Amino acid sequence: MPLCCVRQWRIKRVDTSAARRMPGVLLVATGEDVRSDGLGDLPCVTPLVNRDGTPRHDTPRPVLALGKVRHVGQPVALIIAETLAAARDAAEAIDVEYEPLPAVTEARDAVAAGAPQLFDQIPGNIVFDWDNDMGDAKATDAAFAEAARVVVLELVNNRVVVNSMEPRNAVADFDPANGRSTLYTATQGPHFVRDPLAEVVLKMPKDMLRLITPNVGGGFGMKAFVYPEHALVVWASRKLARPVKWQEDRSEAFISDNQGRDHATRAELALDANGRFLGMRVSILANLGAYLSPFGSFVPTRSTDLVSGLYAIGAIHINVKGVCTNTVPVCAYRGAGRPEAAYLLERLVDLAARELGMSPDRIRRINFVPPSAMPYTSATKLLLDSGEFEEVMDRCMVAAEWSSFPARRAQSERNGKLRGIGIATYTERCGGGFPETASIEFKNERIELVMGNQEYGTGLITSYKQLVSDQLGIDPDRIDVIMGDTDRTSSGLTGGSRALAVAGTALYEAGRTIIDKGKQLAAHLLEVSAHDVTFTEGVFGVPGTDLRLNIFEVAKVARDPAKLPPGVEPSLDTTYHRVPEAQTFPNGCHIVEVEIDPNTGAVTIERYTVVDDFGRTINPLLLEGQVHGGIVQGVGQALLEQAMYDAESGQLLSGSFMDYAIPRASDVPSFTFSTHNVPTSANPLGVKGAGEAGAVGAPPAVMNAIIDALADRVGVRHIDMPATPSRVWEMLNGSPARAR
């Protein structure tokens, strides 16, 4: 099932007659066809209020282009055929008459006078103009008026392509007997995709669409949402009353998967004479792409409250303008706004230290929120309940051998290389958001954990088994985890580093309920008081006696109402719905050493050290793997990755791995990783979340190290990501284009 795609054009005519007559072709459809058949637009599910009190604009996004193609990769026609070759031949036979239109790909260009307008109803391409309601503009102005020093930095958070190992896919089937459709597709939570797909796009009751997600080869936020292909395969299968399959290839992924980041930012920091932070102003132009993605208005706005970081800053004012351009839509990508906030903050803090003649650790040390101030409400109204930020930094500096860096720098210089060291601290907001539901069900001598969220390479299945095994004393080999089926599971979402903090807590609370109920049943069966019954390693018993029943024996009796005491409901099966009570704030410190070859501009990471506070560790090996993966993705953004568009045509220039670099094992050293965990009070497990932490801390740490290596040589204040060899070489040889 191929989809015909073009670039920025007005559609004047689409002639599909020849394609419909080709051998093996079963169905050909255009935007007009599917719209006339009732298909709706893809939704943005996050409302937003502008600073003037009006709602944000909508950017109607049809599943097949109607009237205008706004970005390379937007589907124009759908072809269903018996074979992929036949479908591709038919795609070539479709005759589309286009009127070329000017394109704009950069946010700064899109808001300039005379820029091409993507939507008639959105003046200046500004989809929203948002101010943080968490800060106070007047208080921020007052802080700047009192400042002894103001540091200003303009930077770009470069656009990246997600490139999950498994490209997107979808298979739909239709059962005429009951009128239900089944969609098999990779998601990060089947209900999260199924519900808006059915109700908003397909205009059908959601219980008439079953969505099954089997094993998923990576998601990183990109697979959490509805795409045009989801709707089209379901619609086509219902039309044809037979299964329809679509499989994306890598080239299609580059031009159709939601992309990440792409902010142009101006940040200002007000300091007193001693280097204490008084206030901060942040102004962001967020490139949204051609359409608002499902979380397109959330990511650049509601995550900016993390620009307060780990610091006591008196007042913060933030303005974000969301701008549409002729590019692929931007949405959540590992960190979803937290890496952007950490990058601008930690680059600004490092620059302030350099301009004030302070060491990078000293300026952070005097501005950290101390443990004695916990719980601490930041200027952006985040409630930090726990953390020992200075201790984490000190441990990281010791592990990184910070004090002996001058000797390593001198050795590099003797070898003709430049060496720099960079430090960055971070926090991210996790453990909140959507509720999660977990069920524990007894099946003879086994149990099933029925979860609403989705495993996609994170190790959740192992962690859930471990959590329940430890609590209920059941061998992990007797535990099955059920996910990915809207007919079987409750609503949930894997994303935001919140799986254990929310869904894991739901499991824990379900387990507590099972133990409490099991004690009552065991007491009844053993003819003792429930207060005398203990539960240890899967066995209910009475200390000092031989009275014992294992949990499966109790569960078997619990299924027989005749054997239950009055008032006790049958079955130990338990479902718990966890509504997060508070957010969690994992935090940490990254220290990076780089070596730069001045002859080529090539940057090599020689050392990478990180100390994190994740609250409580459930599985240390999986946790460290998550940190490693996040670091590598952050390093990729800092040194290699950038989605480049032609400014005139809107054509993606980095549309394959020939032109778009992603990190390899040889691009990173072995990591030195440890934790200094301070449990959170936000959930009974004490966990804070870890899945995105590496991607949050890595970019500023790497870039701070590069600036440290270059500052004395060329006097540079800043260089934008990615710090490619050509960019670094040009700066070393006098080009000011990418450095300031």
Number of C-alpha atoms within 10 A of each C-alpha: 24 24 21 19 20 16 23 26 20 17 17 11 12 16 13 19 13 13 23 21 14 15 13 16 20 17 17 21 17 21 20 16 14 21 15 10 11 12 23 21 19 25 23 21 15 14 14 18 15 17 16 9 10 12 15 20 20 16 20 15 20 22 26 27 19 17 15 19 25 28 30 23 24 26 24 23 24 26 26 28 22 13 11 18 13 20 26 19 17 27 24 11 17 19 14 15 13 18 12 13 18 15 25 28 25 25 25 16 15 23 21 11 8 9 15 18 21 26 19 8 12 17 12 19 24 23 25 24 23 25 21 19 14 17 19 18 18 12 16 22 17 14 22 22 14 13 18 14 20 18 17 16 20 19 21 20 24 20 20 23 26 24 18 18 11 15 22 27 16 20 19 27 24 23 14 11 6 8 10 17 21 19 26 21 24 27 34 28 31 31 26 20 21 25 21 20 26 22 15 17 22 23 13 16 12 19 15 13 25 22 26 24 21 16 15 21 15 22 26 24 23 25 25 24 26 22 20 18 24 26 24 25 23 26 21 25 22 20 11 14 14 13 18 23 20 20 16 18 12 19 13 18 21 25 23 23 24 25 27 29 27 23 26 18 20 17 19 22 25 27 23 16 10 12 21 21 27 26 28 28 20 23 18 24 23 29 30 31 27 26 28 27 27 24 19 25 27 20 24 29 23 18 18 23 25 25 30 24 24 26 21 21 25 20 26 28 23 24 18 24 25 27 26 33 29 31 31 31 23 31 28 27 26 27 28 25 27 29 31 26 25 27 27 23 26 25 25 24 21 26 22 26 19 16 13 16 11 16 13 19 18 11 21 26 18 16 17 18 24 20 16 10 12 14 15 17 14 24 24 23 14 19 16 23 20 25 27 20 25 22 17 23 25 16 18 26 20 12 17 22 12 15 9 10 15 13 10 13 20 14 14 17 13 10 10 13 17 23 28 26 27 23 29 31 30 32 27 31 24 25 28 19 17 13 18 27 24 29 24 23 19 20 15 10 13 15 21 17 23 22 31 28 28 28 26 22 14 19 15 19 20 14 18 24 22 18 22 22 19 14 18 19 17 22 15 17 10 13 23 18 17 17 24 30 23 23 13 13 21 22 21 25 25 25 26 24 23 27 30 25 26 33 28 26 27 27 30 22 20 23 25 15 17 20 22 15 20 26 24 20 25 30 23 15 16 17 10 14 13 18 10 11 22 18 22 13 14 18 23 24 21 21 12 6 7 8 16 17 20 18 25 19 15 21 24 16 18 23 16 12 13 10 13 18 15 8 6 12 13 18 20 26 19 19 22 19 18 20 16 21 14 16 24 32 29 29 30 31 27 30 29 25 27 25 23 23 18 17 12 14 21 17 21 18 22 17 17 24 21 30 26 28 29 25 25 18 20 15 13 12 10 18 18 19 16 20 22 21 16 24 25 21 23 27 27 25 27 23 24 20 25 22 21 20 19 14 15 12 19 23 22 21 12 19 19 15 12 7 13 17 16 20 16 9 8 9 16 17 12 13 16 16 16 17 19 21 23 19 22 25 17 21 21 14 21 20 31 32 28 29 25 29 31 30 26 31 32 33 31 33 29 31 30 31 23 28 26 24 23 23 15 9 11 13 13 17 17 22 23 19 24 22 23 17 19 12 21 25 19 17 20 20 12 10 12 13 10 14 19 14
